[in-house]
Amino acid sequence: MSKLQKPAHLGTHSQLVRLAVLSSSMLLLAACNSTSVTTQEVAQPTASCVGNIDNPPGLTAVPEASIPKGVVLPAEQGGLCKGQVFVTTKEITIWRAWNSEYSGSKLGKWWTFDKPKGSISKYRRDNVICPSYSPLDMLVSCKIKVGTQVVIGPGQSAKCSDYFSYPASKTNQIYLADAQSTTVECQSYDGRFSWRSEPKHIVKSAESL
């Protein structure tokens, strides 16, 4: 055997070593990629809906109807968290708090089944209405005409500012695409100051402790 020639088994051994190193590198890279994908999936925000879709009397579900774009939205963007299209089979009274500084706000797209009551802050929270959306200084009630399609569902969360957000709400809202032509017998009400004293908290003095 010449000194310049290597034994055949040494060449085979070197190839096996290179293959083993290459395989280990590929497995390590695959593991890193898998970890990266998992981390990205966990970091993605998820829409956590609460409550159910109501079906009050006078409404029939229309499963084949598509929900308009911009009604059901991702988390922190307002709108509905989930929704269903219904058609009215009788006139139904609905309510809307609106902004007197903008007349177009009166017959807007978002309504509720129940007349607002209680504190304004609770009404905002239940219906996910950021202060920047409207001062809510007026109220209107209307009846929806028979045969009108609406979308109903619980409210999606909304990021009002960098300082606070409203969480998703179980309170159902009504999306009415064209209230101007699909409502009748509308009645407006103006807001008035009505204040209640806060509950008194008894604070004990240091001597009595």
C-alpha positions in Angstrom: 0.0 0.0 0.0 1.4 3.4 -0.9 1.9 6.0 1.9 -0.2 8.5 -0.1 -3.3 6.3 -0.1 -5.6 6.1 2.9 -7.3 2.9 4.0 -10.9 2.7 2.6 -12.4 2.3 6.0 -10.9 5.7 7.1 -12.7 7.5 4.3 -16.0 5.8 5.1 -15.5 6.8 8.8 -15.0 10.4 7.9 -18.1 10.5 5.8 -20.2 9.0 8.6 -18.8 11.7 11.0 -19.8 14.5 8.6 -23.3 13.0 8.1 -23.8 12.8 11.9 -22.7 16.4 12.4 -25.0 17.6 9.6 -28.0 15.6 10.9 -27.4 17.1 14.4 -27.3 20.6 13.0 -30.5 20.0 11.1 -32.3 18.7 14.1 -31.2 21.6 16.2 -32.3 24.1 13.6 -35.7 22.4 13.4 -36.1 22.6 17.1 -35.3 26.3 17.1 -37.9 26.9 14.4 -40.5 25.0 16.2 -39.9 27.0 19.4 -40.1 30.2 17.5 -43.5 29.3 15.9 -44.9 28.3 19.3 -43.8 31.6 20.9 -45.4 33.6 18.1 -48.7 31.7 18.4 -48.8 32.3 22.2 -48.0 36.0 21.7 -50.9 36.6 19.3 -53.9 38.3 20.9 -57.1 36.2 21.1 -60.7 37.5 21.1 -62.4 36.2 24.3 -66.1 36.5 23.8 -68.4 36.5 26.8 -72.2 36.0 26.8 -74.5 34.6 24.2 -76.3 35.9 21.1 -79.9 36.9 22.2 -83.0 36.0 20.2 -85.8 38.1 21.5 -89.4 37.7 20.3 -90.1 39.2 16.9 -86.8 38.1 15.4 -85.9 35.1 13.2 -82.4 34.0 12.5 -81.1 34.1 8.9 -78.2 31.6 9.0 -77.4 32.0 5.2 -77.0 35.8 5.4 -73.5 37.2 5.6 -72.5 39.7 8.3 -71.4 43.1 6.9 -67.7 43.9 7.0 -66.6 45.9 10.1 -69.3 44.6 12.4 -67.6 41.6 14.1 -64.0 42.8 14.9 -60.8 41.5 16.6 -60.1 42.2 20.2 -59.7 45.9 21.4 -61.3 47.2 18.2 -65.0 47.5 19.3 -67.9 46.3 17.3 -69.2 42.8 18.1 -67.3 39.9 19.4 -69.6 37.5 17.5 -72.9 38.0 15.7 -75.9 36.5 13.9 -78.1 38.1 11.2 -81.8 38.2 12.1 -84.9 39.6 10.3 -87.7 41.3 12.2 -91.2 39.7 12.1 -92.8 42.4 14.1 -92.0 46.0 15.1 -89.4 46.1 17.9 -88.5 49.1 20.0 -84.8 49.9 20.2 -82.8 52.6 21.9 -79.7 54.6 21.2 -77.7 57.3 23.2 -76.2 59.8 20.8 -74.3 63.0 20.4 -76.3 66.2 20.1 -73.4 68.1 18.5 -73.6 65.8 15.5 -77.1 65.3 14.0 -76.0 62.4 12.0 -75.4 60.5 15.2 -79.1 60.3 16.0 -79.9 57.5 13.7 -76.6 55.7 13.7 -75.8 52.0 13.3 -75.5 50.8 16.9 -78.6 50.3 19.2 -79.7 48.4 22.3 -82.9 46.5 23.2 -83.2 48.1 26.6 -83.7 51.7 27.6 -80.5 53.0 29.2 -80.7 53.3 33.0 -78.3 53.6 35.9 -75.0 55.3 35.7 -73.5 56.6 32.5 -70.2 54.9 33.2 -71.9 51.5 33.5 -73.8 52.1 30.3 -70.5 52.9 28.5 -68.9 49.8 30.0 -71.8 47.4 29.2 -72.0 48.7 25.6 -68.3 49.3 25.1 -68.6 53.0 24.2 -65.4 54.9 24.7 -65.8 58.6 25.8 -64.2 59.7 22.6 -67.0 58.0 20.6 -69.8 60.2 22.0 -70.7 62.3 25.0 -74.1 60.4 25.2 -76.1 63.6 26.0 -79.2 62.6 23.9 -81.4 59.5 23.7 -83.7 58.3 20.9 -86.1 55.3 20.8 -87.5 53.9 17.5 -89.4 50.9 16.2 -87.7 48.7 13.6 -89.9 48.0 10.5 -91.0 44.4 9.8 -88.7 42.6 7.4 -85.6 44.5 8.4 -82.3 42.6 8.7 -80.1 43.3 11.8 -77.0 41.8 13.3 -77.1 41.0 17.0 -74.3 39.9 19.4 -72.3 40.7 22.5 -69.8 43.6 22.4 -66.1 43.2 21.6 -63.4 44.8 23.8 -62.2 48.3 22.9 -58.9 50.1 23.5 -60.1 53.7 24.2 -56.6 55.1 24.8 -53.2 54.2 26.1 -54.5 54.5 29.6 -57.7 52.3 29.6 -59.7 49.8 27.7 -63.2 48.3 28.0 -63.3 44.5 28.2 -65.6 42.4 26.0 -69.2 42.6 27.2 -72.0 40.1 27.5 -74.6 42.8 26.7 -76.0 42.3 23.3 -76.0 45.2 20.8 -77.9 45.7 17.6 -76.3 46.7 14.3 -78.7 48.4 12.0 -77.2 49.3 8.7 -79.7 52.0 7.6 -81.8 53.3 10.5 -83.0 56.3 8.5 -85.1 54.1 6.2 -85.9 51.1 8.4 -87.2 52.8 11.6 -90.5 54.5 12.5 -92.1 56.4 15.5 -88.8 57.8 16.7 -88.8 59.8 19.9 -85.9 61.9 21.2 -85.0 62.7 24.8 -82.4 65.2 26.1 -80.0 64.4 28.9 -80.3 66.2 32.3 -78.0 66.4 35.3 -79.1 63.9 37.9 -76.7 63.4 40.8 -76.7 60.9 43.6 -74.5 61.1 46.7 -71.8 58.4 47.0 -72.2 55.9 49.9 -70.5 57.1 53.0 -67.5 55.2 54.2 -67.0 55.4 57.9 -63.3 55.9 58.8 -62.3 55.0 62.4 -60.0 57.3 64.2 -56.6 56.1 65.3 -57.6 56.4 69.0 -60.5 53.9 68.5 -58.2 51.2 67.0 
